[in-house]
Amino acid sequence: MKVLFIGGTGLISTAASTLAVQQGMELYLLTRGRQKGVPPEGANVLRGDINDRQGMRELLEGKHFDAVVDWIAFKPEDIERDVELFAGKTDQYIFISTVATYQRPPSYYLFDESAPQHNPGWPYAVDKIACEERLLRAYRETGFPATIVRPSHTYGETAIPFAITSGAHPWTLIDRIRKGKKIIVPGDGTSLWTITHNTDFAKGLVGLLGNSQTIGQAFHITSDEVKTWNQYLAAIGQAAGAKPEAIHMTSACISLFLPEFKAALFGDASNSYVVDNRKIKAFVPGYQATTNFERGIRQSLAYFESHPERQTIDEALDARMDKMIASYENFLASIV
């Protein structure tokens, strides 16, 4: 099977690239060569800029793929571009969307693929919904072979996921835990959440490649494991060898001090939800997420411990969190 990944060396996509090669697929990765990620051995690298339409037309001349996956489409104009470039060039086009497109706050805790999509408070989710709508219009009007995949909060060994943390400097969370600093947890920490390891997501995604029955359909691919933020923090602390000290704050309060987290908190992390994975299991027989969070987070910490150059701290965010916590505690003390 001949497959093209637009991207393919990012946090979510690296595991899928590796698995596709392991399964004997003829994998091509379209990249500008600026990413830090290393393509897996056996993958073919195409150098190009997906936004350079003329350059892409020349690069794709005479090529046809059984499946194309765009890992880096975020706005409807990206879909417009891909529909133009890949019409007649692929038998299947997979758009990587997100479960964040589902209604927030949810009217029902359990999501399947037919759940309402409405999350106006988070521009990221709004744009992904618009992407899906444009893609499905292309499918309905011209038969463009569209498949939609919606991951949840997904991580791998190079990430340490949590609700309030630094994406660019994940070690900041571990540093705070080991120094005995308080860790900010939204709400009372009991909202339900699903975090999926990228190797588990890869099994579902690669299992969909080349399946013509997926055309016109949407799938989410997540773990079946559901935990609260308190439980996730406890697992991270256990892996780090130190018991975290949590401080619980409302999302509104967190957003006052850390406004960059507001959209993701109200549009995602502060809401409880559970994902129904029966559909992906029906289309990919044998699909099962097998890396529980306790094992996955230990793998992440082992990676960071063996790569001390990755143990960087977001000093600015760390200081702002300290200031926020001190102000919050002073306020609480003043009303007692």
FIMIVO-45352 format. One record per residue (C-alpha): chain; residue number from 1; x, y, z. Coordinates in nm, 2 decimals, padded with zeros to 4 digits. Layout:
<atoms>
   cadena   num     east    north       up
        A   NUM        X        Y        Z
...
</atoms>
This chain:
<atoms>
   cadena   num     east    north       up
        A     1    00.00    00.00    00.00
        A     2    00.13    00.34   -00.10
        A     3    00.06    00.61    00.16
        A     4    00.15    00.98    00.19
        A     5    00.16    01.15    00.53
        A     6    00.16    01.53    00.52
        A     7    00.37    01.58    00.83
        A     8    00.44    01.25    01.00
        A     9    00.72    01.34    01.24
        A    10    00.51    01.51    01.51
        A    11    00.40    01.40    01.85
        A    12    00.10    01.21    01.74
        A    13    00.21    01.11    01.39
        A    14    00.55    00.96    01.46
        A    15    00.41    00.64    01.61
        A    16    00.18    00.60    01.31
        A    17    00.47    00.65    01.07
        A    18    00.67    00.39    01.25
        A    19    00.38    00.14    01.25
        A    20    00.30    00.19    00.89
        A    21    00.66    00.11    00.79
        A    22    00.66   -00.19    01.02
        A    23    00.35   -00.32    00.85
        A    24    00.52   -00.31    00.51
        A    25    00.35    00.00    00.37
        A    26    00.53    00.22    00.12
        A    27    00.53    00.53    00.32
        A    28    00.61    00.88    00.20
        A    29    00.65    01.18    00.43
        A    30    00.60    01.53    00.29
        A    31    00.81    01.76    00.50
        A    32    00.99    02.10    00.47
        A    33    01.28    01.95    00.66
        A    34    01.24    02.19    00.95
        A    35    01.09    01.95    01.20
        A    36    01.29    01.81    01.49
        A    37    01.14    01.47    01.45
        A    38    01.33    01.20    01.26
        A    39    01.15    01.00    01.00
        A    40    01.15    00.62    01.07
        A    41    01.39    00.41    00.88
        A    42    01.23    00.28    00.57
        A    43    01.01    00.59    00.51
        A    44    01.06    00.79    00.19
        A    45    01.09    01.16    00.24
        A    46    00.95    01.41    00.00
        A    47    01.08    01.77    00.04
        A    48    00.81    02.03   -00.02
        A    49    00.58    02.29    00.12
        A    50    00.22    02.19    00.12
        A    51    00.12    02.56    00.09
        A    52    00.32    02.60   -00.23
        A    53    00.05    02.48   -00.47
        A    54    00.25    02.50   -00.79
        A    55    00.55    02.33   -00.63
        A    56    00.32    02.06   -00.50
        A    57    00.16    02.00   -00.84
        A    58    00.50    01.95   -00.98
        A    59    00.60    01.72   -00.70
        A    60    00.28    01.51   -00.73
        A    61    00.30    01.48   -01.11
        A    62    00.25    01.12   -01.21
        A    63    00.20    01.00   -00.85
        A    64   -00.10    00.83   -00.70
        A    65   -00.15    00.71   -00.34
        A    66   -00.38    00.45   -00.18
        A    67   -00.42    00.69    00.11
        A    68   -00.32    01.04    00.21
        A    69   -00.32    01.17    00.57
        A    70   -00.29    01.54    00.65
        A    71   -00.17    01.58    01.01
        A    72   -00.12    01.95    00.99
        A    73   -00.45    02.08    00.85
        A    74   -00.61    02.33    01.09
        A    75   -00.82    02.57    00.89
        A    76   -01.08    02.53    00.62
        A    77   -00.85    02.68    00.36
        A    78   -00.61    02.40    00.43
        A    79   -00.88    02.15    00.33
        A    80   -00.96    02.36    00.02
        A    81   -00.60    02.33   -00.08
        A    82   -00.59    01.96   -00.02
        A    83   -00.91    01.89   -00.21
        A    84   -00.76    02.07   -00.51
        A    85   -00.42    01.90   -00.49
        A    86   -00.53    01.55   -00.42
        A    87   -00.85    01.51   -00.63
        A    88   -00.77    01.21   -00.85
        A    89   -00.44    01.15   -00.67
        A    90   -00.56    00.93   -00.38
        A    91   -00.82    00.67   -00.31
        A    92   -00.86    00.79    00.05
        A    93   -00.79    01.12    00.22
        A    94   -00.78    01.12    00.60
        A    95   -00.82    01.45    00.79
        A    96   -00.69    01.46    01.15
        A    97   -00.96    01.64    01.34
        A    98   -01.02    01.63    01.72
        A    99   -01.27    01.52    01.98
        A   100   -01.26    01.88    02.09
        A   101   -01.52    01.95    01.82
        A   102   -01.78    01.78    02.03
        A   103   -02.03    02.00    02.22
        A   104   -01.89    02.18    02.52
        A   105   -02.02    02.18    02.78
        A   106   -02.16    01.84    02.68
        A   107   -02.53    01.77    02.71
        A   108   -02.45    01.40    02.76
        A   109   -02.12    01.26    02.91
        A   110   -02.08    00.98    02.65
        A   111   -01.96    01.08    02.30
        A   112   -02.00    00.87    01.99
        A   113   -01.92    01.00    01.64
        A   114   -02.28    01.13    01.60
        A   115   -02.25    01.36    01.90
        A   116   -02.33    01.73    01.84
        A   117   -02.03    01.94    01.73
        A   118   -02.04    02.28    01.89
        A   119   -01.75    02.44    02.08
        A   120   -01.77    02.81    02.01
        A   121   -01.54    02.92    02.29
        A   122   -01.23    02.75    02.15
        A   123   -01.10    02.88    01.81
        A   124   -00.90    02.56    01.75
        A   125   -01.22    02.35    01.78
        A   126   -01.42    02.60    01.57
        A   127   -01.17    02.58    01.29
        A   128   -01.16    02.20    01.30
        A   129   -01.54    02.19    01.27
        A   130   -01.52    02.41    00.97
        A   131   -01.26    02.18    00.82
        A   132   -01.48    01.88    00.86
        A   133   -01.77    02.06    00.71
        A   134   -01.57    02.17    00.40
        A   135   -01.43    01.82    00.36
        A   136   -01.77    01.65    00.38
        A   137   -01.91    01.90    00.13
        A   138   -01.63    01.79   -00.11
        A   139   -01.73    01.43   -00.05
        A   140   -02.10    01.50   -00.11
        A   141   -02.05    01.72   -00.42
        A   142   -01.76    01.56   -00.60
        A   143   -01.70    01.22   -00.43
        A   144   -01.37    01.33   -00.28
        A   145   -01.27    01.02   -00.07
        A   146   -01.28    01.18    00.27
        A   147   -01.24    01.01    00.61
        A   148   -01.23    01.20    00.93
        A   149   -01.03    01.09    01.24
        A   150   -01.08    01.26    01.58
        A   151   -00.80    01.19    01.83
        A   152   -00.83    01.29    02.20
        A   153   -00.56    01.43    02.42
        A   154   -00.27    01.22    02.28
        A   155    00.09    01.19    02.41
        A   156    00.41    00.99    02.36
        A   157    00.74    00.95    02.53
        A   158    00.84    01.31    02.45
        A   159    00.54    01.46    02.63
        A   160    00.42    01.48    02.99
        A   161    00.05    01.56    02.96
        A   162   -00.16    01.75    03.21
        A   163   -00.43    02.01    03.23
        A   164   -00.21    02.31    03.32
        A   165    00.15    02.27    03.20
        A   166    00.40    02.39    02.95
        A   167    00.37    02.22    02.61
        A   168    00.71    02.35    02.50
        A   169    00.88    02.26    02.83
        A   170    00.70    01.95    02.97
        A   171    00.96    01.89    03.24
        A   172    00.84    02.20    03.42
        A   173    00.56    01.99    03.58
        A   174    00.81    01.73    03.71
        A   175    01.04    02.00    03.84
        A   176    00.75    02.15    04.03
        A   177    00.64    01.82    04.18
        A   178    01.00    01.72    04.29
        A   179    01.05    02.07    04.44
        A   180    00.73    02.04    04.64
        A   181    00.56    02.32    04.46
        A   182    00.19    02.32    04.44
        A   183    00.03    02.19    04.11
        A   184   -00.27    02.38    03.97
        A   185   -00.57    02.15    03.91
        A   186   -00.89    02.28    03.74
        A   187   -01.21    02.26    03.94
        A   188   -01.20    02.00    04.22
        A   189   -01.00    01.76    04.00
        A   190   -01.28    01.51    03.96
        A   191   -01.38    01.58    03.60
        A   192   -01.34    01.27    03.38
        A   193   -01.08    01.27    03.10
        A   194   -00.92    01.04    02.85
        A   195   -00.55    01.06    02.76
        A   196   -00.43    00.83    02.48
        A   197   -00.08    00.70    02.41
        A   198    00.04    00.77    02.05
        A   199    00.12    00.40    01.99
        A   200   -00.24    00.31    02.06
        A   201   -00.37    00.59    01.84
        A   202   -00.14    00.46    01.57
        A   203   -00.30    00.11    01.57
        A   204   -00.64    00.26    01.50
        A   205   -00.52    00.51    01.23
        A   206   -00.30    00.26    01.04
        A   207   -00.59    00.01    01.06
        A   208   -00.81    00.25    00.87
        A   209   -00.56    00.31    00.58
        A   210   -00.68    00.18    00.25
        A   211   -01.03    00.08    00.38
        A   212   -01.28    00.21    00.13
        A   213   -01.57    00.15    00.37
        A   214   -01.44    00.45    00.58
        A   215   -01.51    00.70    00.30
        A   216   -01.76    00.96    00.41
        A   217   -01.73    00.85    00.78
        A   218   -01.58    00.99    01.10
        A   219   -01.40    00.80    01.37
        A   220   -01.25    00.89    01.70
        A   221   -00.96    00.69    01.82
        A   222   -00.89    00.70    02.19
        A   223   -00.81    00.49    02.49
        A   224   -01.09    00.34    02.69
        A   225   -00.92    00.44    03.01
        A   226   -01.09    00.72    03.19
        A   227   -00.94    00.90    03.49
        A   228   -00.99    01.22    03.68
        A   229   -00.73    01.50    03.68
        A   230   -00.66    01.41    04.04
        A   231   -00.58    01.05    03.94
        A   232   -00.36    01.16    03.64
        A   233   -00.16    01.39    03.87
        A   234   -00.12    01.11    04.13
        A   235    00.01    00.88    03.85
        A   236    00.26    01.14    03.73
        A   237    00.38    01.20    04.09
        A   238    00.43    00.82    04.14
        A   239    00.64    00.80    03.82
        A   240    00.84    01.11    03.94
        A   241    00.90    00.96    04.28
        A   242    00.73    01.24    04.47
        A   243    00.38    01.30    04.60
        A   244    00.23    01.60    04.42
        A   245    00.06    01.87    04.63
        A   246   -00.25    01.99    04.44
        A   247   -00.42    02.32    04.46
        A   248   -00.77    02.33    04.31
        A   249   -00.90    02.64    04.14
        A   250   -01.20    02.71    03.92
        A   251   -01.13    02.75    03.55
        A   252   -01.25    03.11    03.57
        A   253   -00.98    03.18    03.84
        A   254   -00.71    03.01    03.64
        A   255   -00.80    03.20    03.33
        A   256   -00.77    03.54    03.51
        A   257   -00.40    03.46    03.59
        A   258   -00.32    03.24    03.29
        A   259   -00.55    03.36    03.01
        A   260   -00.37    03.15    02.75
        A   261   -00.53    02.84    02.91
        A   262   -00.89    02.99    02.91
        A   263   -01.01    02.85    02.57
        A   264   -00.87    02.50    02.63
        A   265   -01.01    02.49    02.98
        A   266   -01.36    02.60    02.91
        A   267   -01.36    02.43    02.56
        A   268   -01.22    02.10    02.68
        A   269   -01.02    02.01    02.99
        A   270   -01.27    02.13    03.26
        A   271   -01.55    01.92    03.11
        A   272   -01.61    01.56    03.19
        A   273   -01.65    01.33    02.89
        A   274   -01.62    00.96    02.80
        A   275   -01.55    00.84    02.44
        A   276   -01.74    00.55    02.29
        A   277   -01.49    00.35    02.07
        A   278   -01.72    00.09    01.94
        A   279   -01.70    00.22    01.58
        A   280   -01.32    00.21    01.54
        A   281   -01.33   -00.14    01.69
        A   282   -01.59   -00.25    01.44
        A   283   -01.38   -00.11    01.14
        A   284   -01.04   -00.22    01.28
        A   285   -01.10   -00.56    01.43
        A   286   -00.87   -00.62    01.73
        A   287   -00.82   -00.26    01.80
        A   288   -00.75   -00.21    02.17
        A   289   -00.56    00.06    02.35
        A   290   -00.31   -00.13    02.57
        A   291   -00.08    00.14    02.71
        A   292   -00.24    00.25    03.04
        A   293   -00.14    00.59    03.17
        A   294    00.07    00.46    03.45
        A   295    00.29    00.27    03.21
        A   296    00.29    00.55    02.95
        A   297    00.40    00.82    03.19
        A   298    00.68    00.60    03.32
        A   299    00.80    00.57    02.97
        A   300    00.79    00.94    02.92
        A   301    00.99    01.01    03.24
        A   302    01.24    00.74    03.14
        A   303    01.29    00.92    02.81
        A   304    01.34    01.26    02.98
        A   305    01.58    01.11    03.24
        A   306    01.79    00.97    02.96
        A   307    01.78    01.30    02.76
        A   308    01.88    01.57    03.02
        A   309    01.89    01.82    02.74
        A   310    01.51    01.79    02.73
        A   311    01.47    01.88    03.10
        A   312    01.41    02.24    03.03
        A   313    01.19    02.46    03.25
        A   314    00.95    02.73    03.14
        A   315    01.08    02.98    03.39
        A   316    00.82    03.25    03.30
        A   317    00.52    03.02    03.34
        A   318    00.67    02.87    03.66
        A   319    00.70    03.21    03.81
        A   320    00.35    03.31    03.71
        A   321    00.21    03.00    03.86
        A   322    00.39    03.07    04.19
        A   323    00.26    03.42    04.19
        A   324   -00.09    03.30    04.11
        A   325   -00.09    03.04    04.39
        A   326    00.04    03.30    04.64
        A   327   -00.23    03.55    04.55
        A   328   -00.50    03.28    04.56
        A   329   -00.39    03.16    04.90
        A   330   -00.37    03.52    05.04
        A   331   -00.73    03.58    04.91
        A   332   -00.85    03.26    05.08
        A   333   -00.68    03.36    05.41
        A   334   -00.84    03.71    05.39
        A   335   -01.19    03.57    05.40
        A   336   -01.15    03.32    05.68
</atoms>
